[in-house]
Amino acid sequence: MNSKPILLKYGITIFLMLAGTFCYGQHTYRVFPHFIVTQFEGSSGTLSLGFGYNIFKGKARVSAQYGVVPKNNASISIISSKFFVRPVTLTIWNRIRMNPVDFGVISSFQYGNSFKTKPGTSDPVRSYWWRPGFQNHFGMESSMTYWFPKDNTLRAITGFIEFNTNEFYFLSFIKNLDEVRIRDVVMIGTGARISF
């Protein structure tokens, strides 16, 4: 099967979509991301990068991230998508805003050498009742944003801290309240978003 016609077809389609946003009367914010994000730890890997969009007049955001978890002999890659709602925004001082608590859901897919086979064999991993590569997370985030003046190229920069847990950790916590602590099931990540 020749992949050149398929690549050409998709390449032309993407080019026309991007070129159309520069036409008079069109809005570039519909295609280009509203922000880029980088995160350390959490459910998106040891280090992750991504992009996202503000939706519902800035009351919510969606994003996609790619992260890695380095290991001694192999690494795990993580692709995640996030949907967060920001119910409250507080003005702290002039251009500084705070979102005390944003609520959201995160879906992540992990892949890498450790998910392919059992150690020392070529047999697929079948040890767990859940799918080891795909997880859903419930998350909360607190953030602080500095808004630049209107004539600046950047709109804002945001620092955030994110707390989340997945369905397996949550069920383990509920079933073992005497032995499992909150710190064992909650993942914490920090990061920054740059808005355009």
PEKA-V315680 format. One record per pair of residues at least 12 apart in sequence whose C-alpha atoms are under 7 Angstrom apart, sorted by the first residue. I is the first residue (numbers start at 1). J is the second residue. D is the distance in Angstrom with one decimal. If there is no record, write none. Layout:
# PEKA-V315680
i=(I/I)
j=(J/J)
d=(D/D)
This chain:
# PEKA-V315680
i=(33/33/33/34/34/34/34/34/35/35/35/35/35/35/35/36/36/36/36/36/36/37/37/37/37/37/37/38/38/38/38/39/39/39/39/40/40/40/41/41/41/42/42/42/43/44/44/44/45/45/45/45/46/46/46/47/47/48/48/48/48/49/49/49/50/50/50/51/51/51/52/59/59/59/60/60/60/61/61/61/62/62/62/63/63/63/64/64/64/65/65/65/66/66/66/67/74/75/75/76/76/76/76/77/77/77/78/78/78/78/79/79/79/80/80/80/80/81/81/81/82/82/82/83/83/83/84/84/84/84/85/85/85/86/86/86/87/95/95/96/96/96/97/97/97/98/98/98/99/99/99/100/100/101/101/101/102/102/102/103/103/103/104/104/104/105/105/105/106/106/106/106/107/107/107/108/108/108/109/109/109/110/110/111/135/136/136/137/137/137/137/138/138/138/139/139/139/140/140/140/141/141/141/141/142/142/142/143/143/143/143/144/144/144/145/145/145/146/153/154/154/155/155/156/156/157/157/157/158/158/158/159/159/159/160/160/160/161/161/161/162/162/162/163/163/163/163/164/164/164/165/165/165/169/170/173)
j=(51/52/53/52/53/54/195/196/51/52/53/193/194/195/196/50/51/52/193/194/195/49/50/51/192/193/194/50/191/192/193/189/190/191/192/189/190/191/188/189/190/187/188/189/187/67/78/80/67/68/69/78/67/68/69/67/68/65/66/67/68/65/66/67/64/65/66/63/64/65/64/85/86/87/84/85/86/83/84/85/82/83/84/81/82/83/80/81/82/79/80/81/78/79/80/79/113/112/113/110/111/112/113/110/111/112/108/109/110/111/108/109/110/106/107/108/109/106/107/108/105/106/107/104/105/106/102/103/104/105/102/103/104/99/102/103/102/146/147/145/146/147/144/145/146/143/144/145/142/143/144/142/143/140/141/142/140/141/142/139/140/141/138/139/140/137/138/139/136/137/138/139/135/136/137/134/135/136/133/134/135/133/134/133/166/166/167/164/165/166/167/164/165/166/163/164/165/162/163/164/160/161/162/163/160/161/162/158/159/160/161/158/159/160/157/158/159/158/196/195/196/195/196/194/195/193/194/195/192/193/194/191/192/193/190/191/192/189/190/191/188/189/190/186/187/188/189/186/187/188/185/186/187/185/185/185)
d=(6.1/5.4/5.6/6.0/4.9/6.5/5.7/5.6/5.7/5.5/6.5/6.3/5.3/4.1/5.9/5.7/4.2/6.3/5.6/5.5/6.7/5.7/5.1/5.7/5.7/4.3/6.5/6.4/5.5/5.6/6.6/6.7/5.7/4.0/6.6/5.6/5.4/5.9/6.7/4.6/6.8/5.2/4.8/3.9/6.7/5.5/6.1/6.3/4.8/5.0/5.2/6.3/6.8/5.9/5.1/5.4/5.9/6.2/5.3/3.8/6.5/5.4/5.6/6.4/5.5/4.0/6.2/5.6/5.8/6.7/6.3/6.0/5.4/6.8/5.6/4.2/5.7/5.8/5.5/6.6/5.5/4.6/6.6/5.6/5.2/6.8/5.7/4.4/6.4/5.8/5.3/6.4/5.7/4.7/6.5/6.5/6.1/6.1/6.9/6.5/5.7/4.5/7.0/5.6/5.4/6.0/6.5/5.6/4.4/6.5/5.6/5.3/6.6/6.8/5.5/4.1/6.3/5.8/5.4/6.5/6.0/4.5/6.6/5.4/5.5/6.5/6.3/5.4/4.0/6.6/5.6/5.4/6.1/6.9/4.6/6.8/6.6/5.7/5.1/5.6/4.6/6.4/5.9/5.1/6.5/5.8/4.5/6.2/5.7/5.2/6.4/5.0/6.6/6.3/5.5/4.9/5.4/5.0/6.3/5.9/4.7/6.6/6.1/5.1/6.2/5.7/4.8/5.7/5.7/4.8/6.4/7.0/5.9/4.5/6.2/5.8/5.4/6.5/5.2/4.4/6.5/4.6/6.3/6.1/6.5/5.5/6.3/6.2/5.3/4.0/6.4/5.5/5.7/6.3/5.6/4.1/6.7/5.8/5.2/6.3/6.7/5.7/4.3/6.2/5.7/5.6/6.6/6.6/5.6/4.1/6.5/5.6/5.5/6.5/5.7/4.2/6.5/6.4/6.9/6.1/4.8/5.3/5.0/6.0/5.0/5.7/4.6/6.1/5.4/5.0/6.4/5.9/4.5/6.6/5.7/5.5/6.1/5.8/4.4/6.6/5.6/5.1/6.1/6.4/5.7/4.7/6.7/5.6/5.3/6.7/6.1/4.9/6.1/5.2/6.7/7.0)
